[in-house]
Amino acid sequence: MIEHMCVNVGSGKGHNNKGDWIYVDYKNKLGLTDYIVDVSYEPLPFKNNSIDILFSSHLLEHIRDDRLNFVVSEFYRVLKPKGYMRISVPDLLTITMLYFSKNIDRFKELETPYRETNTLVGEYFVDLLYSLRAGNKTGGHINMFDYDMLWKLFNEHGFVNIKRSSYMNSDSTMYVNVGMQDVRPNISMFVEAWK
């Protein structure tokens, strides 16, 4: 029996397939997706106030500015009152500090470069910020966030108790293993909020 309705939006990136999770993505890349939805333009396939926990990892940086409000309003719409949301995105501050360190080996450890010709710290930095890969429906990274930007975005949509979290750590009393969905600890910012 499912105690809490838990949804992973943008789940096609190899997150742990926990039995209680419902997976939503724009394609069924790994065969785990329960609902195929382009969240930039389509409403989430859930009733208002029906989700206990909403998790999204490395999705918002793929959403155009003019569609962010729609996406976040959908997150808010489907969450139950006092529902919990956990979001992770590439951390603009962490990536910028890494750039200023000029340590190319650290960049090579983080991600496979999108261009095989990357030889400079600046090339890795730009690829992490704006990875406009040809043929990628999501357009790669077209947005970036620091904590203040996410706080403002979530606050404007009615979320409360917005705070920075950490990898594999959650303040959610409803689902203590929500962090098991986390990926990319070295470049990610984890933010929690409640409806």
N, C-alpha and C positions, 0 to 999 in steps of 0.2 A: 504494500500500500504506500502510495506517495504521500508523504507528510506535507511537503511544500512543493508548489509548482515552480520549477526552476528553468529559466530559459537562457540559452547562450546565443546571442545575436552576433552573427559573423563567425560562425563556429568552424568554418572549413579549413582552418589552419592547423589541424592536428591536435586539438585539445583533448584532454582525457575524456573518454566516453563513459561518464558516470551514468548508471542506469536510470536515475531520476531526472536527468536533464533532457530538455527538448531543444533541439538544434535548429537554428534558422540561419540560412545563408543564401546568397544569390545564385549558387550552383551547388551541386552535390559532388564536390571534388573527391572526397574520401569515402563516400557512401554512408555518411553519418547523418546527413541533413534530413530533418523531419519535414521542414517547410522551406520551399524555395521561394524567396521573396527578395526583391530589390528594395531594401529598406530606404534608399534615397527617395524613392517615388511611390512605394506601395505601403499601405498600412500594415502593421504587424497583424498576423492572423489570430488575434486573441481578443476576447471581450474586454471592455473597460474594467479596471480594478480586478483583474483575474490572476495576476502573476505575483508570487511572493518574492522571488529573487530574479533579477535580470543582470546578466553578466555579458560584457562585451570587451573583447581584447583585440587591440590593433585594428579597429574598424573606423573610428572617427577620423583618423588621418587620411582616409580614402574618400571622405564625404566632402563635396564642394561646399563652400561657405553658404551659398544660397539654399542649400538643402539641410544644413545642420539643425536649424530650428525645427524643421519637420521631424527629423529623426529623433531628436531629444524629446520633442512633445509626444511622440509615439511611445517612447520609453516610459514617460510619466503617465500617459493614458492607461497603459496596460497594467502598471503596477498597482497592487492593492494599497489602500491607506496603510501607512507604516511599512510598506514594502521596501526592500533593500536593493540597491543598484551598485554594482562594482564595475568600474571602467578602467582599462589600461590602454595607454597610448605611448608612442615613443616620447620620451621626456626631452623637451627642447633644451632645458638647462643642462642636463647630463650630456647630451650630444654636443652642445656648444662648448662645454668645459673640456670634453674630449678633444674637440677640434683645437682649442687653444693649447692643449698639452703637446700637440704635434707628434703624438706617439702613434705611428701608422700600424704598429703591431697590435695595439689595442683595438683599432678599427677592424683589422683582419679577423680578430677573435670574435667580434660581435655578430657579423652577418656576412653571408656570401655577397660579394659585390655584384651589383646589377650590371655593371660593365666589366668585361674581362680585362679592359685596359687600365683599370685603376692602379696608379702607381704613386699618387700624391694624397696626403691627408685631406686636402680640400676636395678631391674627387669623391672620396668615401663620405665625407661630410655632406656634400650636396646630394649624393645618392640616397643617404638616409633621410634627408629633409624632403626632397622632392624626387621620388623615384618614378618618373613618368615613363614607364616601360611600354614599348610598342605592343599592341595586341592585348593588353591587359584591360579588361572591361572596367575595372575599378579605377583605372588611370594611375595606379601606384599611389605613392604618398603625394597628396595635393594640399595637405593641411598639416599644421603643427601646433602644439599646445604646450604651455607651461601651466603650473597649478592655478595661478590667478585666472587664466583664460577659461579653464574648465570650471572653476568655482563660479565665475560670473555666468557662464552658459547654463549651468545646472540651476543656480539660484534664480535666474530669470524665468525658468520653467517651473518653479515651485518646489524644487528639492530642498531639503533641510539637512542639518547635521553633515554638511559636506566636509570631508577631510581627506587628507593624504594618508594612504596606507602603505604597506610594504609587501614585497613578494611573499606569497604563501601565508599571509597573515591577514586576518579579518576580524572586525568587531561585530560581525553579524552573529547574533545568538540563535537565529533560525537555522543556519546551516554553517556549521563550523568548518566544513571542508570546501567552502566555496573557493578558497585559494588554490585548490588542486587544479583549477582551470588556468592558472597563471602561466605565462610563458615569457621568455626574453627578459630575465631579471636585470641584466646589465644596462639596458637602455630604456626600460619601461618606467612609467609613472603609474601608480595604482591609486585610484580615487574611489572612495565610498560615499554614498549619499542615501537618504531615505525620503520617501514620499510623505 
